[in-house]
């Protein structure tokens, strides 16, 4: 009798585990399918369960910080929920861990000088702001050597003013020359609706109806980009992506401070530009250019760049290919003091490149 009872308990236990595993894997498959369809890698470094981002966001921070300090080196790390059910959540928690040289933090503290960047994957809308409110900056003339670890939890919705509607965002954190891992956050009506065919249809409709037809800045030829790449020993674009060059330059307050951007990106057929007789003549690709500096300031703009249409055999998508230049000093109106270093990044959807570093030095 005892053996039969024990056997029944084992069967019930395995059934419970099986149901739980099935439910969990089913939920994961919905998330993974939605993210995979968008060609995105979302890196959740703090290994939290969905609810813990709200209920216990610092659960693993101490262990993570200890491991990073033992490994050494600088780094920025962020994490947040894969999706936010808007019916019962009112915030988008973003967990931040920074490990920086104390001298760098003395010049540009994380508070006020680290910037969270989010790009809508449906509309290409660009959001950027300091991740944390800046205190009165009091520079430490003699910071002690070594690394400092800091952790924070902020509300991404409050920091960036993200619209509270069904959407998907690629999110990163930037501090001077360092950029964090990427996470992707989806806003959904409910937990059950996330990844559903209904929401997918709404997201696709949202994607199609956003116009993007402003004229951009036509830049250097692809040959010039390739020449720059060869001089710096870097390969050019051989797949979908975006590239900013040169990687570093020093400038003694010249009138023109150019950076060059090259890209090969999926584009919408709705953004095709037709010629006078109605034949496709090109397309428009939005590229976001973001600049931060050792002064703690930041600037950004969006270039809607006229692009060549490229179609690949066996791929139903349409691609936009092209290059453009941005005069950093002119476009952003940099007021350069005796010494300043600017860090320039470019974004499109979940793709980015940078920094291109410009060091301004006096005579």
N, C-alpha and C positions, 0 to 999 in steps of 0.2 A: 504493500500500500504506500509506504514511504517512497519507494522507488518510482511508482507511477506519479505520485504528487510532484516529486522533484522533476520528473520528466516533463510534466505539463508546465511547470513553472519555467523551465528552460525554453520550451516552445513559445510560451507567451512572451518571454524576454526577447527572444530572437525576432518575433513578429513586431514587437514595439520598436526595436532597433531598426528593423527593415523599413517600417513605415516612416520613421524619423529620417533615416538616410535617404529614402526615396523623395520625401518632401524637400529635404535640404538640397539634394542634387537637382530636383526639378526647378527650384528657385534659382539655383546657381546657373542652370542651363539657360534660363531666360535671360539672366544678366549677361552671361558670357556670349550668348547669341547676339544680343543687342549691341554689345561692345565690339564683338568680332565683325559684325556687319559694317561697322563704322571704321574698321581698321585702326583700333585704338588699343594702346597698352596702358592700363591704369594700375599704378603701383601702390598698394596699401601696405605700408611698411610697419605699422603698429599692430597689425593682426588682431583687430577688434571685431566682435560681432556687430551686426547692424545696429542693435539697440544701444550698445555701449558707447557709440559716438555721442549720444545725448546723456546717457545715464552714468557713465564712468569713463570719460574720454582720456583721463590720465592713467588708466589701469596699467599700461605697459611702459610708460615713459621712463621710469627709473631704470628698469632693466635695459631698455634700448639705449639710454644715455650712458650707462656703465659700459656696455659693449662698444659703443662708439668711442668713448674716451680710451678704452684699452686698445682699440685699433689705431687711434690717433688720426690726425689730418682734419681738415676743415670740411664742412658739409651742411647742407640745408635739407630738411626732410619735412614733408607734410602728409597729412592723411585726412580723410573725411568719408562720409557714407557714400556708397555707390548710387543710392537713390534716396530721395526725400519724399515721403507720402505727405502731400500738402494738407490732407484732411485732418491729420492729427499731429503734425509737427510744424512749428512756426520759425525754426532756425535752420541754418546749414552750418553745423560745427566744423571748424577747420583746426586741426591739431598741428602745431609747429614745433620742431626741434631744430635749434641752430647750434652749430659748433664752430666757433670762429676764433681767430687769433685776437688776443686782448688788445693789441695795438690797433687792429682794424676796427674793433668795437669802440675804442676810445675816439677814433676819428668819425665813424659813422655807426652809431648804435642801431641795433635791430629795431627798436622802437622809433618810428618815424622815418627810417631809412631802408627798410625792407618792404618790398612792394608785392602785393598779391595781384596776379594777372589771371583773368578768366576770358575765354573766347567761346561764344555760342557756336555750337556745331551745326545749328540749323540756319542762323541768320548771319553769322560771322560778326555779330556785335562784339565790341571790345570793351572790357571793363578793367580798370586798374586804379589802385589806391594804396596808401600806406597800410600795412597789415595791422599796425598798432599806433595808437596816438603817441605823438612825440612829446617827451618831457622837455624841460629846459635843458639844452645841450651844454654840458660842462665838460670840456675836453680835459682828460687826464694827461698831464704833460709827461708823466713817467709811469705808464702802465706796467704792471709786472709781466714777465714773459710767460708764454704758455697759451693754452686754449681755454675758452670759457663756454660751457654748455648752458643753454637757456631753453625753456619750453613755455609755450603759450597756447591758449585755446581762444579762438575768436569766432564770431558769427559772420560767415561769408556773406549772408544776405544783407546784414547791416553794414558791413565794411564797404561792399561794392554797390549796394542798391540794386541787386539783381531782381528783375521782374518776377513776380510770384505767379508763374504760369508754366505749363508743360514745356520743358526744354531740356537741353543737355549742354554741359559746360566742361571744357578742358581747363584745368586750374594748375597754376605753378606759383612759386615764390621766388623773387629775385632780390639778392643783396649784393650790390656792386658787381663783381665778376662771377658770382656763384648763382646757379639756378638749381632749384629743387627737382625732385622727381615730379612726375605728372600724375594727377588723379582726374577722374572723370566723374562728374556728379549729374545725375538725372533728377529733374523735378517731375513728380508724377501725381495724378489726382488722388490715387490711393495705392496702398502696397500691392493689392491684388491686380491693379490696372497696369503696373509697371511692366513694360515690354509687351503689352498686349497688342493685338492687331489694330484695335481702335486707336490707341495712343500712337502707334507707328504711323497710321494714316494721318493723324493730326499733325505729327512732326513733319511728315513729308509735305503736307499742304503748307505748313508754315515755312518750310525751306523754299518752296517754289514761288511764294508770293512776295518775297522780300526783294525789292529792286536793288541793283548795284551797278549803276551805269555812269558814275562820275568819271570825268577824264583824269588820267593819271600823268605821271612824269615819265616820259620815254627816256631811257638811259643808254648806256654804252652797248656796243655790240657783244654778242656772245663770245666772239674772238677775244675781246679785251678781258672779259671775265676769265676765260680759259688761260690767258697769258698771266694774269695775276695769280691764278691757282698754281700754275706750273712754277712760277718764281718762289712760291711759298711751299712747294712740295705737297700740295693737296690735290686730291682728285675732284672733278666737278660732279654735277648731278648725273647719276646714272639710273635713277629711279625717282618715283614721286618724292618731292622734297623742296626745301627752300634753303638758300645759302646767302650769307652776307660776307663781304670782303671789303678791304683787307682785314686781317685778324688784328693787326696792331699798327699804329702809325703815331709818329711824334710830330707836333705842329707848333710852330712859333707864331701863333696868332695870324695865320694866313687868312686871306679874305674868303677862300673857298676850302671847305673841309668835306670832301665827298666820301660816301660809302656806296658800294655797289651791291645790288641784290639780284640774284638769279633764281628762277623757280620753274618747276614743272609740276602742276597741280591739277587735280580734277576740278572741272568747272561746270556750271549749269548751262544747259542748252538755251534756257530762258535769257541768259546774258550774252548771247551771240549778237554781234554787231553786223548788220547787213550793209552792203554797198548800195549805190543808187538804184541798181536794177534788182535788188533783193537777194543777191547771193551772199553767203557768209563771208565776211571780210576779217573777222577776228572775234575776240571775246574779252571780257573784263574779269580780272582777278583781284580781289581785295587783299592787301598785305598790310599788316599793322606794324609800325615802326615805333619802338619804345626806347627811350634814352633815360638813364639815370647817371648820377655823377657823384664824385667824392664830396661835393657840397651838400649832398642829401636831397637835392632837387630832382624832379623828373618831368619828362615831356613825352608826348606821344602824338602820332597822327596816323591816318589810314590813307594809303595810296591805292586808288582803283586803277590798276595798270592795264592799258591796252595790250593784248596778248595775241600771240599766234595760236590758232586752233590746231591741235594735234589729235589724231585718232589712231589708236593702236589696233592691230589685228587681233581679233578674239576678245576685245574688251568693248563693252557697250557704252562705257563712259566717254565723255569728251574732256580733253585736257587743254589747259592754257599754259603756254610756255613763253617766257620772255625775261627781260632784264630791265632794271631802272636804277637810277642814281638818286641819292638824297644828299643835298648839301646840309650837313648837320648844323653848321653854325647859322646858316640863313633860315632854314625851315623852322628851327626851334628857338631862334633868337638868343643863342647862348651868350650870356654876359660873363665872359671869362675873366676870373681874377688872375693873380700872379701865377698861380699853378692850380690846374684842375685836370682830373681824368674823367672822361665820359665813357660809358659802356652802352653799346647800341645792340638791341635785339630785334628780331623780326618774327612775326607770328602769322599763321594762317590755320584756323581750326585747331587740330591737335598737334600740328607741326610747328617747329620753331628752330631758330639758329641764333648763335651769338655766344659771347659778346664779340663785337668788333670794338676794340679799345683805342680811344684817341687820347693821347697825352698832350695837353696844352702846357707849354713852358715859356716863361719869359726869357728875354735876352740875357 
